[in-house]
Amino acid sequence: MTTTPSATEYLGASVFDTFAFAQTAVVGDTIYLSGMTPLRGEVDALEVVSPGDLRGQTEFELDVLRRSLESEGAAITDVVSVTVYTTDIDALAGHTELFRTHFGAKPPTVTWVQVDRLLHPEQLVEITAVAVKR
């Protein structure tokens, strides 16, 4: 298994060190992706991307997902499973076209989960994924 803290440069190394995780873990042709967040920077100065804007945060995370996959030699079309955590599932349901646009005609399996809170108090959504290189 190989792990990559983050090749996308959206979170600094201190975030991965503090919370003891990698952005990706590769086992054979399978890529496991930690939750993409709407955050940038180092652990002591995290910046929230698109505060109060669920759509903007989701778009940012889908872009991080794409870049994370590309850093491992894969594409967003290789995604087979997605879990989306949100603090407002009704609002998220209004943005399903974002997923359709990013994943295309053959979307992955998806599970949507509403939670009370995510890592940062201004965070509205977090996306995890599993991909298989084809």
C-alpha positions in Angstrom: 0.0 0.0 0.0 1.2 3.5 -0.8 -0.2 6.7 0.8 0.0 10.2 -0.4 -0.5 13.1 2.1 -1.8 15.4 -0.6 -0.5 16.1 -4.1 -3.2 18.7 -4.6 -1.7 21.3 -2.3 -5.1 22.2 -0.8 -4.2 21.3 2.7 -0.7 21.8 4.2 1.5 19.1 5.6 0.6 20.1 9.2 -3.0 19.1 8.7 -2.0 15.6 7.6 0.5 15.3 10.4 -1.9 16.6 13.1 -4.8 14.4 12.1 -2.6 11.5 11.1 -4.0 10.7 7.7 -3.2 10.7 4.0 -5.3 12.1 1.2 -5.0 8.9 -0.8 -4.1 5.3 -0.2 -3.4 3.0 -3.1 -3.8 -0.8 -2.9 -3.3 -2.5 -6.3 -5.5 -0.7 -8.7 -7.8 0.6 -6.0 -7.5 4.2 -4.7 -9.1 5.2 -1.4 -9.6 8.9 -0.9 -10.0 10.6 2.5 -12.7 13.2 2.9 -12.2 16.2 0.7 -13.0 19.3 2.6 -13.6 23.0 1.7 -10.5 24.0 3.5 -7.1 25.3 2.5 -3.9 25.9 4.4 -2.1 24.8 7.5 -3.7 23.4 10.7 -3.2 26.7 12.6 -4.6 28.9 9.8 -7.2 26.9 7.9 -9.2 29.0 5.4 -12.8 27.9 4.6 -13.5 28.0 0.8 -16.9 29.5 0.0 -18.2 30.1 3.5 -22.0 29.6 3.7 -22.1 28.3 0.1 -22.9 24.6 -0.2 -22.6 24.6 -4.0 -19.2 26.4 -3.9 -17.8 24.0 -1.3 -19.1 21.0 -3.2 -17.5 22.2 -6.5 -14.2 22.8 -4.7 -14.2 19.3 -3.2 -15.0 17.7 -6.5 -12.1 19.5 -8.0 -9.8 18.3 -5.2 -11.2 14.8 -5.9 -10.3 15.1 -9.6 -6.8 16.4 -8.8 -6.1 13.8 -6.2 -7.0 11.0 -8.6 -4.9 12.6 -11.3 -1.9 12.6 -8.9 -2.3 8.8 -8.7 -2.6 8.3 -12.5 -6.4 7.9 -12.4 -9.4 9.9 -13.6 -12.7 10.9 -12.0 -14.4 8.4 -14.3 -12.5 5.7 -12.3 -14.6 6.5 -9.2 -16.8 3.6 -8.2 -18.2 4.8 -4.8 -18.8 8.1 -3.1 -20.0 9.1 0.3 -21.2 12.7 0.8 -21.5 14.0 4.3 -23.5 17.3 4.7 -25.1 19.4 7.3 -28.1 20.1 5.0 -29.2 17.2 2.9 -32.1 19.2 1.5 -29.9 21.9 0.2 -27.4 19.4 -1.2 -30.3 17.7 -3.1 -30.6 20.9 -5.1 -27.1 20.5 -6.5 -27.2 17.0 -7.9 -26.3 18.2 -11.4 -22.8 18.9 -10.0 -22.3 15.2 -9.5 -23.8 14.4 -12.9 -21.5 16.9 -14.6 -18.4 15.6 -12.9 -19.1 11.9 -13.1 -20.8 11.8 -16.5 -23.0 9.1 -17.9 -21.8 6.3 -15.7 -22.0 7.7 -12.1 -20.6 5.8 -9.1 -22.6 4.5 -6.3 -23.4 7.3 -3.8 -24.5 7.5 -0.2 -25.6 10.8 1.2 -25.5 11.3 5.0 -26.7 14.3 7.0 -24.6 15.1 10.1 -24.8 17.6 12.8 -21.3 19.0 12.3 -18.1 18.5 10.3 -14.5 19.3 11.1 -14.7 23.0 10.7 -17.9 24.8 12.0 -18.3 26.6 8.6 -17.9 23.4 6.7 -21.2 22.2 5.0 -20.0 19.2 3.0 -17.3 16.5 2.9 -16.8 13.9 0.1 -15.0 10.6 0.4 -14.4 8.2 -2.6 -13.1 4.9 -3.8 -11.7 4.6 -7.4 -10.4 1.6 -9.4 -8.0 2.4 -12.2 -9.3 1.0 -15.4 
